[in-house]
Amino acid sequence: MKVYLRRCFFVFLFQLVCLFSVFSNAKVVVFVPGYFNSLIPGHIDQKLKYNPYWSYNIINIYRKAGYKVFVVNNLNPVAKIETNGALLLKYLDSIQNEIDPEEGFSVIAHSSGGLYTIAANNIRSLPIRKMIAINTPFDGVDFIEKLTKAYPCLVELEKRINLQSINQLRPSLVREFLSNLHVKPQFPIMGVAGGQERNIYNLLDAAYLTPIFYLTQALMDAPSDGVVTRRSAMAAPSHLVDVQESNEYILLDHFKQNLGAEYYQGLGLQNTDYIRKEQNRFYSRLLNYL
């Protein structure tokens, strides 16, 4: 009996050590939001300390998969790329005790969040294992270029209301930012695009492009998610940023890609469960690339 109890004790101890090892060596993923990152309404998750720019639905996919999840929550919603890069670096420094410097961490960035990550790395080389950039405008936002050319007064308006950072997303200025990098990212970047079809006969169906993006899409000559073209999401100067094109594609427009379906339900859209299902499908598949 004593031998049996002793054996049970050691088996239990071994399992406990293994369990502790799994949790202590859990991989880390950091979610980096894009433009208007802290203007999304909703409650802050006190445990994870993030705002609902990323839906709970998305975050829980990675938590259930065993990842330590961090969501950057200190960015300025309308700041320039370099400013938010510095703020992102400050956030990463605040969680450095949670990250194994040898293991590093992965990044899932949406929209301008990919540029913020590159800007942070330009200040100091970061131990990033991989960045998945979802509709990051590596070659700028086309419709901003067209609007500012057609209506020069918009540039002055941006200055007056302190939104010059929107102008910074013009293709020429994004290229300038990338060409001025002095620290080349040493981590692989996987570019992912997305978008939805238009349906003028069913404007309120969440399975189709949100009506407001019909206007921006009309100013672009290529397939897009309403904000960023597929070409821009996959393009970057190869000598500075090596973007690996992916076969993955998210069948949602720019803000449905990350926002909770409940927001669109509140806006009166129908079939909002489509958003939840597509987020589940897409973000679950991304686990295979981390």
Secondary structure, DSSP 8 states (H G I E B T S, - for coil): -HHHHHHHHHHHHHHHHHHHHHHHT--EEEEE--TTTT-S-S--BTTTTB-TTS-HHHHHHHHHTT-EEEE-----TT--HHHHHHHHHHHHHHTGGGS-TTT-EEEEEETTHHHHHHHHHHHS---EEEEEEES--TT--HHHHHHHHH-THHHHHHHHTT-HHHHTTSHHHHHHHHHT-SS---S-EEEEEE-----TT-TTBTTS--TTHHHHHHT-SS-BSSSSBHHHHH---TTT--EEEEEEEE-S-TTTTTS-HHHHHHTT-B-THHHHHHHHHHHHHHGGG-
